[in-house]
Amino acid sequence: MAVTQNVAILSLHTSPLTQPGVGDSGGMNVYVREMAAALAHGGSECRVYVRRDQAGLPDEVAIEPGVTVVHVDAGPVELSKEGLPVVVDEFADGVLAHFRQHGRPDVIHANYWLSGVAGHRAKHAVEAPLAVTFHTLARVKAAAGDPESEQRAQAESEVIGCADIVIASCEPEARQLQSFYGAPPERIELAPPGVEQALFSPGDRDGARAALGLGRGPVLLFVGRIQPLKRPLVAVETLACLARHNARLLIVGGPSGADGEAEYRRLQDRIQSLGLGNQVTLVPPRPHHWLSTYYRAADVVLVPSRSESFGLVALEAAASGTPVVAAPVGGLRSVVDHGRTGFLVDDATPEGFAAEAAALIDNPLLAAEMAMNAADRARSFSWTAMGRSLQAAYRKAQSRVLISCS
C-alpha cells in the first residue's frame, strides 16, 4: 500500500504554533509540530486541527509544505484547559465540517484525551482509522499522586477500546496502556519521539555560559512547566542540599494548569525561605531553539517529574551533551541509561538528586564520559524514524477492518 497521503492530526488544546512553556504548552507542542513535519517529509499531507484560542487567528496557516494548521471555533477563545471538555463536541463539529469541505482523511491521529474523544466521533462519522497518542494518562497520573477526573479516565478507556492504533512512545508506556486500560497489545504501536540534532548537539559550555551571563561555578538546570507534576520544588531543594555557594540553578518555564500560579508562588517562597535568592534564576519560557544554549551551559539537567510518558527535556539535554539526573518514572527509564548517560534516582528525593548531581560535578572525567554517551545515545532518536513508524502503523490500520465500539 502507498504511503498515506492525507492525515488529520487533532490537537484540540495545544497548537504547534504556540511557544512551549507558555500556559499549557509544553512538549506536546513540539511533538505535534515535529510529527506533522516528519510525516510531510515522508510524503503525507497533514492538516493539524487546533482550537482557536485567540481572536483574529487566520482559519488556516501553512507552516511548511505538506503541513497546514486549521483553527477550529469551539467555545470562547479565553476558555481555560479545565473548561475544554464541554467544547469537545463543538470542536468535533468543526473538524467534520472541514472534512466535508476538503475531503475525508485517510487516517485521523488524535493527541491527548480531549482530541481522542473528538477523534472517536470523527472516526465513526467518516469511517477512517483512528490512531491516538495520549501523552499522559489519567490513571497513571493518579497512581503517581496527581489525581484526574473519572470523566477523563473513562473517556480514555472508551477511546482505547475503539482506537485502531494506540501509539506508545516507549515500552513503559505500552505496558501502562495494557495494565491500566487493558489495551490490546496487537493494537499498540511503538513510535519513539525524536530530537532535532541540528538544534540540540554538544557545544561550547564556556560560550553558552557567557551568552547567559553565568560564571564558572556548577550550574543545575530545570526546564519545564511550573506545575506540581513536574516537581520544580525538588530542583530548588536539590540545590539547597548541595550546599555550594557558587552553584546556580536555572528554572526555565512558566506556570501551567489550574495549580500553576500557586506552584509558582510556592516556588518563590521556598527559594526565599532557603536563602537561595542569589543562586536561583527563574527564567520565563524561551523559544524552543533557544533551549540548546541552556542545556549546553549546564553541568546537570534535573528531571524530577512524578510521571512522564516519555521525557523530551531529558532527550534534548542528552543530545546537547549534558547528563540528566531524573526520577525513574515512565519514559525516563528509556531515555536515561542509568550510570552511562545519567542517573535515575530511586527515592526521587532532593538528597538523592543532590548526591548524583555532586557525583557529576566532582568528577569531571565521569561527567565528560556521560556527556559523550548521552549525545551518542540521543542520535538513535529521530523524528524521521518516528514518521516512518507512524506511517507503517497507519498502513497496518488501513489494511484491517475498522475496530467497532464494544
Contacts in CASP RR format, 6 or more apart in sequence:
PFRMAT RR
TARGET T0000
AUTHOR 0000-0000-0000
METHOD contacts of the structure
MODEL  1
MAVTQNVAILSLHTSPLTQPGVGDSGGMNVYVREMAAALAHGGSECRVYV
RRDQAGLPDEVAIEPGVTVVHVDAGPVELSKEGLPVVVDEFADGVLAHFR
QHGRPDVIHANYWLSGVAGHRAKHAVEAPLAVTFHTLARVKAAAGDPESE
QRAQAESEVIGCADIVIASCEPEARQLQSFYGAPPERIELAPPGVEQALF
SPGDRDGARAALGLGRGPVLLFVGRIQPLKRPLVAVETLACLARHNARLL
IVGGPSGADGEAEYRRLQDRIQSLGLGNQVTLVPPRPHHWLSTYYRAADV
VLVPSRSESFGLVALEAAASGTPVVAAPVGGLRSVVDHGRTGFLVDDATP
EGFAAEAAALIDNPLLAAEMAMNAADRARSFSWTAMGRSLQAAYRKAQSR
VLISCS
1 395 0 8 1.000
1 398 0 8 1.000
1 399 0 8 1.000
3 42 0 8 1.000
3 43 0 8 1.000
3 44 0 8 1.000
3 391 0 8 1.000
3 395 0 8 1.000
4 39 0 8 1.000
4 44 0 8 1.000
4 106 0 8 1.000
4 107 0 8 1.000
4 391 0 8 1.000
4 394 0 8 1.000
4 395 0 8 1.000
4 398 0 8 1.000
5 43 0 8 1.000
5 44 0 8 1.000
5 45 0 8 1.000
5 106 0 8 1.000
6 44 0 8 1.000
6 45 0 8 1.000
6 47 0 8 1.000
6 103 0 8 1.000
6 104 0 8 1.000
6 105 0 8 1.000
6 106 0 8 1.000
6 107 0 8 1.000
7 36 0 8 1.000
7 39 0 8 1.000
7 44 0 8 1.000
7 45 0 8 1.000
7 46 0 8 1.000
7 47 0 8 1.000
7 105 0 8 1.000
7 106 0 8 1.000
7 107 0 8 1.000
7 108 0 8 1.000
7 109 0 8 1.000
7 394 0 8 1.000
8 47 0 8 1.000
8 49 0 8 1.000
8 95 0 8 1.000
8 99 0 8 1.000
8 105 0 8 1.000
8 107 0 8 1.000
8 108 0 8 1.000
8 109 0 8 1.000
8 122 0 8 1.000
8 128 0 8 1.000
9 32 0 8 1.000
9 35 0 8 1.000
9 36 0 8 1.000
9 46 0 8 1.000
9 47 0 8 1.000
9 48 0 8 1.000
9 49 0 8 1.000
9 109 0 8 1.000
9 111 0 8 1.000
10 49 0 8 1.000
10 95 0 8 1.000
10 108 0 8 1.000
10 109 0 8 1.000
10 110 0 8 1.000
10 111 0 8 1.000
10 115 0 8 1.000
10 116 0 8 1.000
10 118 0 8 1.000
10 119 0 8 1.000
10 122 0 8 1.000
11 28 0 8 1.000
11 32 0 8 1.000
11 48 0 8 1.000
11 49 0 8 1.000
11 50 0 8 1.000
11 111 0 8 1.000
11 112 0 8 1.000
11 115 0 8 1.000
12 49 0 8 1.000
12 50 0 8 1.000
12 51 0 8 1.000
12 74 0 8 1.000
12 84 0 8 1.000
12 88 0 8 1.000
12 91 0 8 1.000
12 112 0 8 1.000
12 114 0 8 1.000
12 115 0 8 1.000
12 118 0 8 1.000
13 24 0 8 1.000
13 51 0 8 1.000
13 81 0 8 1.000
13 84 0 8 1.000
13 112 0 8 1.000
13 114 0 8 1.000
13 115 0 8 1.000
14 24 0 8 1.000
14 25 0 8 1.000
14 26 0 8 1.000
14 28 0 8 1.000
14 29 0 8 1.000
14 32 0 8 1.000
14 50 0 8 1.000
14 111 0 8 1.000
14 112 0 8 1.000
15 25 0 8 1.000
15 29 0 8 1.000
15 32 0 8 1.000
15 48 0 8 1.000
15 50 0 8 1.000
15 53 0 8 1.000
15 69 0 8 1.000
16 29 0 8 1.000
16 32 0 8 1.000
16 33 0 8 1.000
16 36 0 8 1.000
16 48 0 8 1.000
16 50 0 8 1.000
16 63 0 8 1.000
16 69 0 8 1.000
17 50 0 8 1.000
17 61 0 8 1.000
17 63 0 8 1.000
17 69 0 8 1.000
18 25 0 8 1.000
18 29 0 8 1.000
19 25 0 8 1.000
19 29 0 8 1.000
19 285 0 8 1.000
19 287 0 8 1.000
19 288 0 8 1.000
20 26 0 8 1.000
20 27 0 8 1.000
20 29 0 8 1.000
20 30 0 8 1.000
20 285 0 8 1.000
20 288 0 8 1.000
21 224 0 8 1.000
21 225 0 8 1.000
21 253 0 8 1.000
21 254 0 8 1.000
21 256 0 8 1.000
21 285 0 8 1.000
22 254 0 8 1.000
22 285 0 8 1.000
23 225 0 8 1.000
23 254 0 8 1.000
23 255 0 8 1.000
23 256 0 8 1.000
23 257 0 8 1.000
24 81 0 8 1.000
24 225 0 8 1.000
24 256 0 8 1.000
24 257 0 8 1.000
25 256 0 8 1.000
26 224 0 8 1.000
26 225 0 8 1.000
26 256 0 8 1.000
27 312 0 8 1.000
27 313 0 8 1.000
28 111 0 8 1.000
28 112 0 8 1.000
28 135 0 8 1.000
30 288 0 8 1.000
30 312 0 8 1.000
31 111 0 8 1.000
31 133 0 8 1.000
31 135 0 8 1.000
31 193 0 8 1.000
31 312 0 8 1.000
32 48 0 8 1.000
32 111 0 8 1.000
33 63 0 8 1.000
34 193 0 8 1.000
34 194 0 8 1.000
34 196 0 8 1.000
34 383 0 8 1.000
34 386 0 8 1.000
35 109 0 8 1.000
35 383 0 8 1.000
35 386 0 8 1.000
35 387 0 8 1.000
35 390 0 8 1.000
36 46 0 8 1.000
36 48 0 8 1.000
36 67 0 8 1.000
37 64 0 8 1.000
37 67 0 8 1.000
37 383 0 8 1.000
38 383 0 8 1.000
38 384 0 8 1.000
38 386 0 8 1.000
38 387 0 8 1.000
38 390 0 8 1.000
39 46 0 8 1.000
39 387 0 8 1.000
39 390 0 8 1.000
39 391 0 8 1.000
40 46 0 8 1.000
40 64 0 8 1.000
40 65 0 8 1.000
40 66 0 8 1.000
40 67 0 8 1.000
41 384 0 8 1.000
42 387 0 8 1.000
42 388 0 8 1.000
42 391 0 8 1.000
43 66 0 8 1.000
44 66 0 8 1.000
44 391 0 8 1.000
45 66 0 8 1.000
46 66 0 8 1.000
46 67 0 8 1.000
46 68 0 8 1.000
47 68 0 8 1.000
47 69 0 8 1.000
47 70 0 8 1.000
47 98 0 8 1.000
47 102 0 8 1.000
47 105 0 8 1.000
48 67 0 8 1.000
48 68 0 8 1.000
48 69 0 8 1.000
48 70 0 8 1.000
49 70 0 8 1.000
49 72 0 8 1.000
49 91 0 8 1.000
49 95 0 8 1.000
49 98 0 8 1.000
50 69 0 8 1.000
50 70 0 8 1.000
50 71 0 8 1.000
50 72 0 8 1.000
51 71 0 8 1.000
51 72 0 8 1.000
51 73 0 8 1.000
51 74 0 8 1.000
51 75 0 8 1.000
51 84 0 8 1.000
51 87 0 8 1.000
51 91 0 8 1.000
52 71 0 8 1.000
52 72 0 8 1.000
52 73 0 8 1.000
52 74 0 8 1.000
52 77 0 8 1.000
53 77 0 8 1.000
53 78 0 8 1.000
53 79 0 8 1.000
54 77 0 8 1.000
55 77 0 8 1.000
57 71 0 8 1.000
58 71 0 8 1.000
59 70 0 8 1.000
59 71 0 8 1.000
60 68 0 8 1.000
60 69 0 8 1.000
60 70 0 8 1.000
60 71 0 8 1.000
61 68 0 8 1.000
61 69 0 8 1.000
61 71 0 8 1.000
62 68 0 8 1.000
62 69 0 8 1.000
63 69 0 8 1.000
70 98 0 8 1.000
72 91 0 8 1.000
72 94 0 8 1.000
72 95 0 8 1.000
72 98 0 8 1.000
73 90 0 8 1.000
73 94 0 8 1.000
74 87 0 8 1.000
74 88 0 8 1.000
74 90 0 8 1.000
74 91 0 8 1.000
74 93 0 8 1.000
74 94 0 8 1.000
75 87 0 8 1.000
75 90 0 8 1.000
79 87 0 8 1.000
80 257 0 8 1.000
80 258 0 8 1.000
81 257 0 8 1.000
81 258 0 8 1.000
82 257 0 8 1.000
82 258 0 8 1.000
84 114 0 8 1.000
85 114 0 8 1.000
85 151 0 8 1.000
85 152 0 8 1.000
88 114 0 8 1.000
88 117 0 8 1.000
88 118 0 8 1.000
89 118 0 8 1.000
89 121 0 8 1.000
91 114 0 8 1.000
91 118 0 8 1.000
92 117 0 8 1.000
92 118 0 8 1.000
92 119 0 8 1.000
92 121 0 8 1.000
92 122 0 8 1.000
95 118 0 8 1.000
95 119 0 8 1.000
95 122 0 8 1.000
96 122 0 8 1.000
96 125 0 8 1.000
96 126 0 8 1.000
99 105 0 8 1.000
99 122 0 8 1.000
99 125 0 8 1.000
99 126 0 8 1.000
104 126 0 8 1.000
104 128 0 8 1.000
105 126 0 8 1.000
105 128 0 8 1.000
106 128 0 8 1.000
106 129 0 8 1.000
106 394 0 8 1.000
106 398 0 8 1.000
107 128 0 8 1.000
107 129 0 8 1.000
107 130 0 8 1.000
107 131 0 8 1.000
107 394 0 8 1.000
107 397 0 8 1.000
107 398 0 8 1.000
108 119 0 8 1.000
108 122 0 8 1.000
108 123 0 8 1.000
108 126 0 8 1.000
108 128 0 8 1.000
108 129 0 8 1.000
108 130 0 8 1.000
108 131 0 8 1.000
109 130 0 8 1.000
109 131 0 8 1.000
109 132 0 8 1.000
109 133 0 8 1.000
109 167 0 8 1.000
109 390 0 8 1.000
109 394 0 8 1.000
110 116 0 8 1.000
110 118 0 8 1.000
110 119 0 8 1.000
110 120 0 8 1.000
110 130 0 8 1.000
110 131 0 8 1.000
110 132 0 8 1.000
110 133 0 8 1.000
110 159 0 8 1.000
111 132 0 8 1.000
111 133 0 8 1.000
111 135 0 8 1.000
112 133 0 8 1.000
112 134 0 8 1.000
112 135 0 8 1.000
112 136 0 8 1.000
113 134 0 8 1.000
113 138 0 8 1.000
113 152 0 8 1.000
113 155 0 8 1.000
113 156 0 8 1.000
113 159 0 8 1.000
115 132 0 8 1.000
116 130 0 8 1.000
116 132 0 8 1.000
116 155 0 8 1.000
116 159 0 8 1.000
117 155 0 8 1.000
117 158 0 8 1.000
117 159 0 8 1.000
119 130 0 8 1.000
119 132 0 8 1.000
119 159 0 8 1.000
120 130 0 8 1.000
120 158 0 8 1.000
120 159 0 8 1.000
120 162 0 8 1.000
120 163 0 8 1.000
122 128 0 8 1.000
122 130 0 8 1.000
123 129 0 8 1.000
123 130 0 8 1.000
123 162 0 8 1.000
123 164 0 8 1.000
123 402 0 8 1.000
124 405 0 8 1.000
127 402 0 8 1.000
129 164 0 8 1.000
129 165 0 8 1.000
129 394 0 8 1.000
129 397 0 8 1.000
129 398 0 8 1.000
129 402 0 8 1.000
130 159 0 8 1.000
130 162 0 8 1.000
130 163 0 8 1.000
130 164 0 8 1.000
130 165 0 8 1.000
130 403 0 8 1.000
131 163 0 8 1.000
131 164 0 8 1.000
131 165 0 8 1.000
131 166 0 8 1.000
131 167 0 8 1.000
131 390 0 8 1.000
131 393 0 8 1.000
131 394 0 8 1.000
131 397 0 8 1.000
132 159 0 8 1.000
132 160 0 8 1.000
132 163 0 8 1.000
132 165 0 8 1.000
132 166 0 8 1.000
132 167 0 8 1.000
133 166 0 8 1.000
133 167 0 8 1.000
133 169 0 8 1.000
133 191 0 8 1.000
134 156 0 8 1.000
134 166 0 8 1.000
134 177 0 8 1.000
134 309 0 8 1.000
135 309 0 8 1.000
136 307 0 8 1.000
136 309 0 8 1.000
137 156 0 8 1.000
137 176 0 8 1.000
137 177 0 8 1.000
137 180 0 8 1.000
137 181 0 8 1.000
137 309 0 8 1.000
138 148 0 8 1.000
138 149 0 8 1.000
138 152 0 8 1.000
138 153 0 8 1.000
138 156 0 8 1.000
139 148 0 8 1.000
139 153 0 8 1.000
139 156 0 8 1.000
139 180 0 8 1.000
139 181 0 8 1.000
140 176 0 8 1.000
140 180 0 8 1.000
140 307 0 8 1.000
140 309 0 8 1.000
141 147 0 8 1.000
141 148 0 8 1.000
141 229 0 8 1.000
141 306 0 8 1.000
141 307 0 8 1.000
142 148 0 8 1.000
142 153 0 8 1.000
143 180 0 8 1.000
143 307 0 8 1.000
144 229 0 8 1.000
144 306 0 8 1.000
144 307 0 8 1.000
144 329 0 8 1.000
145 306 0 8 1.000
146 228 0 8 1.000
146 229 0 8 1.000
146 306 0 8 1.000
146 307 0 8 1.000
156 181 0 8 1.000
157 181 0 8 1.000
158 405 0 8 1.000
160 166 0 8 1.000
160 177 0 8 1.000
160 181 0 8 1.000
160 182 0 8 1.000
160 183 0 8 1.000
161 183 0 8 1.000
161 403 0 8 1.000
161 405 0 8 1.000
161 406 0 8 1.000
162 403 0 8 1.000
162 404 0 8 1.000
162 405 0 8 1.000
162 406 0 8 1.000
163 187 0 8 1.000
163 403 0 8 1.000
164 187 0 8 1.000
164 397 0 8 1.000
164 400 0 8 1.000
164 402 0 8 1.000
164 403 0 8 1.000
165 187 0 8 1.000
165 189 0 8 1.000
165 393 0 8 1.000
165 394 0 8 1.000
165 396 0 8 1.000
165 397 0 8 1.000
166 177 0 8 1.000
166 183 0 8 1.000
166 187 0 8 1.000
166 188 0 8 1.000
166 189 0 8 1.000
167 188 0 8 1.000
167 189 0 8 1.000
167 190 0 8 1.000
167 191 0 8 1.000
167 390 0 8 1.000
167 393 0 8 1.000
168 174 0 8 1.000
168 177 0 8 1.000
168 188 0 8 1.000
168 189 0 8 1.000
168 190 0 8 1.000
168 191 0 8 1.000
169 190 0 8 1.000
169 191 0 8 1.000
169 192 0 8 1.000
169 193 0 8 1.000
169 309 0 8 1.000
169 310 0 8 1.000
169 331 0 8 1.000
170 190 0 8 1.000
170 192 0 8 1.000
170 309 0 8 1.000
170 310 0 8 1.000
170 330 0 8 1.000
170 331 0 8 1.000
170 333 0 8 1.000
170 334 0 8 1.000
170 335 0 8 1.000
171 190 0 8 1.000
171 334 0 8 1.000
172 330 0 8 1.000
172 331 0 8 1.000
172 333 0 8 1.000
172 334 0 8 1.000
173 309 0 8 1.000
173 310 0 8 1.000
173 330 0 8 1.000
173 331 0 8 1.000
174 185 0 8 1.000
174 188 0 8 1.000
174 190 0 8 1.000
176 330 0 8 1.000
177 183 0 8 1.000
177 188 0 8 1.000
178 185 0 8 1.000
178 188 0 8 1.000
187 403 0 8 1.000
189 389 0 8 1.000
189 392 0 8 1.000
189 393 0 8 1.000
189 396 0 8 1.000
190 389 0 8 1.000
191 386 0 8 1.000
191 387 0 8 1.000
191 389 0 8 1.000
191 390 0 8 1.000
191 393 0 8 1.000
192 310 0 8 1.000
192 334 0 8 1.000
192 381 0 8 1.000
192 385 0 8 1.000
192 386 0 8 1.000
192 389 0 8 1.000
193 310 0 8 1.000
193 312 0 8 1.000
193 315 0 8 1.000
193 381 0 8 1.000
193 383 0 8 1.000
193 386 0 8 1.000
194 315 0 8 1.000
194 381 0 8 1.000
194 382 0 8 1.000
194 383 0 8 1.000
194 385 0 8 1.000
194 386 0 8 1.000
195 312 0 8 1.000
195 315 0 8 1.000
195 316 0 8 1.000
195 318 0 8 1.000
195 319 0 8 1.000
195 378 0 8 1.000
195 381 0 8 1.000
195 382 0 8 1.000
195 383 0 8 1.000
196 383 0 8 1.000
197 319 0 8 1.000
197 378 0 8 1.000
197 379 0 8 1.000
197 382 0 8 1.000
199 288 0 8 1.000
199 289 0 8 1.000
199 292 0 8 1.000
200 291 0 8 1.000
200 292 0 8 1.000
200 295 0 8 1.000
200 316 0 8 1.000
200 319 0 8 1.000
200 320 0 8 1.000
200 378 0 8 1.000
201 292 0 8 1.000
201 319 0 8 1.000
201 320 0 8 1.000
201 321 0 8 1.000
201 375 0 8 1.000
202 296 0 8 1.000
202 320 0 8 1.000
202 321 0 8 1.000
202 371 0 8 1.000
202 375 0 8 1.000
203 296 0 8 1.000
203 320 0 8 1.000
203 321 0 8 1.000
204 296 0 8 1.000
205 296 0 8 1.000
205 297 0 8 1.000
207 296 0 8 1.000
207 297 0 8 1.000
208 293 0 8 1.000
208 294 0 8 1.000
208 296 0 8 1.000
208 297 0 8 1.000
209 215 0 8 1.000
209 216 0 8 1.000
209 219 0 8 1.000
209 297 0 8 1.000
211 293 0 8 1.000
211 297 0 8 1.000
212 250 0 8 1.000
212 293 0 8 1.000
212 294 0 8 1.000
212 297 0 8 1.000
214 248 0 8 1.000
214 297 0 8 1.000
215 248 0 8 1.000
217 246 0 8 1.000
217 247 0 8 1.000
217 248 0 8 1.000
218 242 0 8 1.000
218 244 0 8 1.000
218 246 0 8 1.000
218 247 0 8 1.000
218 248 0 8 1.000
218 299 0 8 1.000
218 300 0 8 1.000
218 357 0 8 1.000
218 361 0 8 1.000
219 247 0 8 1.000
219 248 0 8 1.000
219 249 0 8 1.000
219 250 0 8 1.000
219 297 0 8 1.000
219 298 0 8 1.000
219 299 0 8 1.000
219 300 0 8 1.000
220 235 0 8 1.000
220 238 0 8 1.000
220 239 0 8 1.000
220 242 0 8 1.000
220 247 0 8 1.000
220 248 0 8 1.000
220 249 0 8 1.000
220 250 0 8 1.000
220 298 0 8 1.000
220 299 0 8 1.000
220 300 0 8 1.000
220 301 0 8 1.000
220 302 0 8 1.000
220 357 0 8 1.000
221 249 0 8 1.000
221 250 0 8 1.000
221 252 0 8 1.000
221 294 0 8 1.000
221 295 0 8 1.000
221 297 0 8 1.000
221 298 0 8 1.000
221 300 0 8 1.000
221 301 0 8 1.000
221 302 0 8 1.000
221 317 0 8 1.000
221 322 0 8 1.000
222 232 0 8 1.000
222 235 0 8 1.000
222 249 0 8 1.000
222 250 0 8 1.000
222 251 0 8 1.000
222 252 0 8 1.000
222 301 0 8 1.000
222 302 0 8 1.000
222 303 0 8 1.000
222 304 0 8 1.000
223 252 0 8 1.000
223 253 0 8 1.000
223 291 0 8 1.000
223 294 0 8 1.000
223 295 0 8 1.000
223 301 0 8 1.000
223 313 0 8 1.000
223 316 0 8 1.000
223 317 0 8 1.000
224 230 0 8 1.000
224 232 0 8 1.000
224 252 0 8 1.000
224 253 0 8 1.000
224 254 0 8 1.000
224 313 0 8 1.000
225 253 0 8 1.000
225 254 0 8 1.000
225 255 0 8 1.000
225 256 0 8 1.000
225 257 0 8 1.000
225 260 0 8 1.000
226 232 0 8 1.000
226 251 0 8 1.000
226 253 0 8 1.000
226 254 0 8 1.000
226 255 0 8 1.000
226 256 0 8 1.000
226 260 0 8 1.000
226 263 0 8 1.000
226 264 0 8 1.000
226 267 0 8 1.000
227 255 0 8 1.000
227 256 0 8 1.000
227 257 0 8 1.000
227 259 0 8 1.000
227 260 0 8 1.000
227 263 0 8 1.000
228 259 0 8 1.000
228 260 0 8 1.000
228 263 0 8 1.000
228 306 0 8 1.000
229 305 0 8 1.000
229 306 0 8 1.000
229 307 0 8 1.000
230 304 0 8 1.000
230 305 0 8 1.000
231 304 0 8 1.000
231 305 0 8 1.000
231 306 0 8 1.000
231 327 0 8 1.000
232 251 0 8 1.000
232 263 0 8 1.000
232 267 0 8 1.000
232 304 0 8 1.000
233 263 0 8 1.000
233 266 0 8 1.000
233 267 0 8 1.000
233 270 0 8 1.000
234 302 0 8 1.000
234 304 0 8 1.000
234 348 0 8 1.000
234 349 0 8 1.000
234 350 0 8 1.000
234 353 0 8 1.000
235 249 0 8 1.000
235 251 0 8 1.000
235 302 0 8 1.000
235 304 0 8 1.000
235 353 0 8 1.000
236 249 0 8 1.000
236 251 0 8 1.000
236 267 0 8 1.000
236 270 0 8 1.000
236 271 0 8 1.000
236 274 0 8 1.000
236 276 0 8 1.000
236 280 0 8 1.000
237 270 0 8 1.000
237 274 0 8 1.000
237 350 0 8 1.000
238 249 0 8 1.000
238 302 0 8 1.000
238 304 0 8 1.000
238 350 0 8 1.000
238 352 0 8 1.000
238 353 0 8 1.000
238 354 0 8 1.000
238 357 0 8 1.000
239 247 0 8 1.000
239 249 0 8 1.000
239 276 0 8 1.000
239 279 0 8 1.000
239 280 0 8 1.000
239 354 0 8 1.000
240 274 0 8 1.000
240 276 0 8 1.000
240 350 0 8 1.000
241 350 0 8 1.000
241 351 0 8 1.000
241 352 0 8 1.000
241 353 0 8 1.000
241 354 0 8 1.000
242 354 0 8 1.000
242 357 0 8 1.000
242 358 0 8 1.000
242 361 0 8 1.000
245 279 0 8 1.000
247 279 0 8 1.000
247 361 0 8 1.000
248 279 0 8 1.000
248 280 0 8 1.000
248 281 0 8 1.000
249 276 0 8 1.000
249 279 0 8 1.000
249 280 0 8 1.000
249 281 0 8 1.000
250 280 0 8 1.000
250 281 0 8 1.000
250 283 0 8 1.000
250 294 0 8 1.000
250 297 0 8 1.000
250 298 0 8 1.000
251 267 0 8 1.000
251 280 0 8 1.000
251 281 0 8 1.000
251 282 0 8 1.000
251 283 0 8 1.000
252 283 0 8 1.000
252 285 0 8 1.000
252 286 0 8 1.000
252 291 0 8 1.000
252 294 0 8 1.000
253 283 0 8 1.000
253 284 0 8 1.000
253 285 0 8 1.000
253 286 0 8 1.000
254 264 0 8 1.000
254 284 0 8 1.000
254 285 0 8 1.000
255 261 0 8 1.000
255 263 0 8 1.000
255 264 0 8 1.000
267 282 0 8 1.000
268 282 0 8 1.000
271 277 0 8 1.000
271 280 0 8 1.000
271 282 0 8 1.000
283 294 0 8 1.000
286 294 0 8 1.000
291 316 0 8 1.000
292 316 0 8 1.000
292 320 0 8 1.000
295 301 0 8 1.000
295 316 0 8 1.000
295 317 0 8 1.000
295 320 0 8 1.000
295 321 0 8 1.000
295 322 0 8 1.000
296 320 0 8 1.000
296 321 0 8 1.000
296 322 0 8 1.000
298 317 0 8 1.000
298 322 0 8 1.000
299 322 0 8 1.000
299 323 0 8 1.000
299 357 0 8 1.000
299 360 0 8 1.000
299 361 0 8 1.000
299 367 0 8 1.000
300 322 0 8 1.000
300 323 0 8 1.000
300 324 0 8 1.000
300 325 0 8 1.000
300 357 0 8 1.000
300 360 0 8 1.000
300 361 0 8 1.000
301 313 0 8 1.000
301 314 0 8 1.000
301 317 0 8 1.000
301 322 0 8 1.000
301 323 0 8 1.000
301 324 0 8 1.000
301 325 0 8 1.000
302 324 0 8 1.000
302 325 0 8 1.000
302 326 0 8 1.000
302 353 0 8 1.000
302 357 0 8 1.000
303 311 0 8 1.000
303 313 0 8 1.000
303 314 0 8 1.000
303 317 0 8 1.000
303 324 0 8 1.000
303 325 0 8 1.000
303 326 0 8 1.000
303 327 0 8 1.000
303 332 0 8 1.000
304 326 0 8 1.000
304 327 0 8 1.000
304 345 0 8 1.000
304 348 0 8 1.000
304 353 0 8 1.000
305 311 0 8 1.000
305 326 0 8 1.000
305 327 0 8 1.000
305 329 0 8 1.000
305 332 0 8 1.000
306 327 0 8 1.000
306 329 0 8 1.000
307 329 0 8 1.000
307 330 0 8 1.000
308 314 0 8 1.000
308 327 0 8 1.000
308 329 0 8 1.000
308 330 0 8 1.000
308 331 0 8 1.000
308 332 0 8 1.000
309 330 0 8 1.000
309 331 0 8 1.000
310 330 0 8 1.000
310 331 0 8 1.000
310 334 0 8 1.000
310 335 0 8 1.000
311 331 0 8 1.000
311 332 0 8 1.000
311 335 0 8 1.000
314 324 0 8 1.000
314 326 0 8 1.000
314 332 0 8 1.000
314 335 0 8 1.000
314 336 0 8 1.000
315 335 0 8 1.000
315 378 0 8 1.000
315 381 0 8 1.000
317 323 0 8 1.000
317 324 0 8 1.000
317 374 0 8 1.000
318 324 0 8 1.000
318 335 0 8 1.000
318 336 0 8 1.000
318 341 0 8 1.000
318 374 0 8 1.000
318 375 0 8 1.000
318 377 0 8 1.000
318 378 0 8 1.000
319 374 0 8 1.000
319 375 0 8 1.000
319 378 0 8 1.000
319 379 0 8 1.000
319 381 0 8 1.000
320 375 0 8 1.000
321 371 0 8 1.000
321 372 0 8 1.000
321 374 0 8 1.000
321 375 0 8 1.000
321 378 0 8 1.000
322 371 0 8 1.000
322 374 0 8 1.000
323 341 0 8 1.000
323 342 0 8 1.000
323 343 0 8 1.000
323 360 0 8 1.000
323 367 0 8 1.000
323 370 0 8 1.000
323 371 0 8 1.000
323 374 0 8 1.000
324 335 0 8 1.000
324 336 0 8 1.000
324 341 0 8 1.000
324 342 0 8 1.000
324 343 0 8 1.000
324 374 0 8 1.000
325 342 0 8 1.000
325 343 0 8 1.000
325 345 0 8 1.000
325 353 0 8 1.000
325 356 0 8 1.000
325 357 0 8 1.000
325 360 0 8 1.000
326 332 0 8 1.000
326 335 0 8 1.000
326 336 0 8 1.000
326 342 0 8 1.000
326 343 0 8 1.000
326 344 0 8 1.000
326 345 0 8 1.000
327 344 0 8 1.000
327 345 0 8 1.000
327 348 0 8 1.000
328 338 0 8 1.000
328 344 0 8 1.000
328 345 0 8 1.000
328 346 0 8 1.000
328 348 0 8 1.000
329 348 0 8 1.000
332 344 0 8 1.000
333 344 0 8 1.000
336 342 0 8 1.000
336 343 0 8 1.000
336 344 0 8 1.000
337 373 0 8 1.000
337 377 0 8 1.000
338 344 0 8 1.000
339 370 0 8 1.000
340 370 0 8 1.000
340 373 0 8 1.000
340 377 0 8 1.000
341 370 0 8 1.000
341 373 0 8 1.000
341 374 0 8 1.000
341 377 0 8 1.000
342 356 0 8 1.000
342 360 0 8 1.000
342 370 0 8 1.000
342 374 0 8 1.000
343 356 0 8 1.000
343 359 0 8 1.000
343 360 0 8 1.000
345 352 0 8 1.000
345 353 0 8 1.000
345 356 0 8 1.000
359 366 0 8 1.000
360 366 0 8 1.000
360 367 0 8 1.000
360 370 0 8 1.000
361 367 0 8 1.000
END
